[in-house]
Amino acid sequence: MTEIGGRVSGLSSLETSVADVELRGRINTSAPLEITGKINPLKQDLFADIRARFTGMDLSPTSPYSGKYVGYVIEKGKLSFDLKYLIDKRRLTSENRVFIDQFTFGEKVDSPTATSLPVKLAVALLKDRNGRFTSTSP
């Protein structure tokens, strides 16, 4: 993460107060990251209403990891996500959206720790005809 900045304003020990959170930065110097919302971490029943999202993180710099554990370098692909979490009265509600665009494996890597699962087939099955896959959970 780079270029991180932001603020938490209105933080108080009062049970009824809610602080505003706004943090911004970049992942791998290109993908904008934004975390916004409202929190009261000092309330007896924690309250947090937070949204975190970033768009367009280049996945090719993670090739050393994919080579080691998956057995292939990552030729290209962009990762984006949009996460929302609400904690209110000890109840967690979340919504997670993950989007991967043009994910493509490159050359095979000889790694003793790589999985033997058919990962290229799995990725091919998850992609739509435009080379994208999306995961959404309520």
C-alpha positions in Angstrom: 0.0 0.0 0.0 1.2 3.5 -0.9 0.0 7.1 -0.7 -2.1 6.3 2.4 -4.0 9.2 4.0 -7.3 9.8 5.7 -9.1 10.8 8.8 -11.2 9.5 11.7 -13.3 12.4 13.0 -15.9 12.6 15.7 -14.5 9.8 17.9 -15.9 10.0 21.4 -16.5 7.8 24.4 -20.2 8.7 24.3 -22.5 5.7 23.7 -24.5 7.6 21.1 -21.6 9.1 19.1 -20.5 7.8 15.8 -17.1 8.7 14.1 -16.6 9.1 10.4 -13.8 7.1 8.8 -12.2 8.0 5.5 -9.0 6.4 4.3 -7.5 6.4 0.8 -4.5 5.0 -0.8 -3.1 2.9 -3.6 -2.2 -0.8 -3.9 0.8 -1.5 -6.0 1.0 2.2 -6.8 -1.9 2.0 -9.3 -5.1 0.5 -7.8 -7.0 3.1 -5.8 -8.1 1.9 -2.4 -10.9 3.6 -0.4 -12.2 2.7 3.1 -15.2 4.8 4.3 -17.9 4.5 6.9 -18.9 5.1 10.5 -17.7 3.5 13.7 -18.1 3.6 17.4 -15.5 1.1 18.8 -15.9 2.3 22.3 -19.6 1.5 22.6 -20.5 -1.5 24.7 -22.0 -3.2 21.6 -19.5 -2.3 18.9 -20.9 -0.4 16.0 -19.2 -0.3 12.6 -20.6 0.4 9.1 -17.6 0.2 6.8 -17.1 -0.1 3.1 -13.7 -1.0 1.5 -13.1 -1.0 -2.2 -10.3 -0.9 -4.7 -10.3 -1.3 -8.5 -7.9 -2.6 -11.0 -5.0 -4.1 -9.1 -2.6 -5.8 -11.5 -2.2 -9.4 -10.5 1.0 -10.1 -12.5 3.3 -9.0 -9.6 1.9 -11.9 -7.6 3.4 -14.4 -10.0 6.1 -15.6 -7.6 3.3 -16.8 -5.2 1.2 -18.3 -8.0 4.2 -20.1 -9.4 5.1 -21.6 -6.1 1.6 -22.7 -5.0 -0.4 -23.0 -8.3 2.5 -24.0 -10.7 1.9 -21.2 -13.2 3.0 -17.5 -13.4 0.2 -15.0 -13.9 0.5 -13.4 -17.3 -2.2 -10.8 -16.8 -5.3 -9.9 -14.8 -6.9 -7.2 -12.8 -8.6 -7.6 -9.4 -11.3 -5.3 -7.9 -13.4 -5.7 -4.9 -16.2 -3.9 -3.0 -16.8 -5.0 0.6 -19.5 -3.8 3.0 -19.6 -4.7 6.7 -22.2 -3.6 9.2 -21.8 -4.6 12.9 -24.7 -3.5 15.0 -26.0 -4.9 18.2 -23.5 -7.8 18.0 -24.8 -8.8 14.6 -22.6 -8.9 11.5 -24.1 -8.2 8.0 -21.8 -8.3 5.0 -21.8 -8.0 1.3 -18.7 -9.0 -0.7 -18.2 -8.4 -4.5 -15.0 -9.6 -6.1 -14.3 -9.0 -9.8 -11.4 -10.4 -11.8 -10.9 -9.2 -15.4 -8.7 -11.0 -18.0 -7.0 -13.3 -15.6 -4.6 -15.4 -17.6 -2.0 -18.0 -16.5 1.3 -17.9 -18.3 4.1 -20.5 -18.4 4.3 -23.5 -16.1 6.6 -23.4 -13.1 8.3 -26.5 -11.7 7.4 -26.2 -8.0 7.3 -29.0 -5.5 4.7 -27.1 -3.4 2.4 -26.4 -6.4 -1.1 -28.0 -6.3 -1.9 -30.9 -8.7 -5.4 -29.6 -9.2 -6.5 -28.6 -12.7 -6.3 -24.8 -12.0 -6.3 -23.7 -15.6 -9.5 -25.6 -16.2 -11.1 -24.2 -13.1 -10.2 -20.6 -14.2 -11.5 -21.3 -17.7 -14.8 -22.6 -16.3 -15.2 -19.5 -14.0 -14.7 -16.9 -16.7 -17.5 -15.6 -18.8 -17.1 -15.1 -22.6 -15.5 -11.7 -22.0 -12.8 -13.1 -19.8 -14.2 -11.9 -16.5 -15.4 -13.6 -13.4 -17.4 -12.1 -10.5 -18.3 -13.4 -7.1 -21.0 -11.9 -5.0 -22.1 -12.9 -1.5 -24.9 -11.4 0.4 
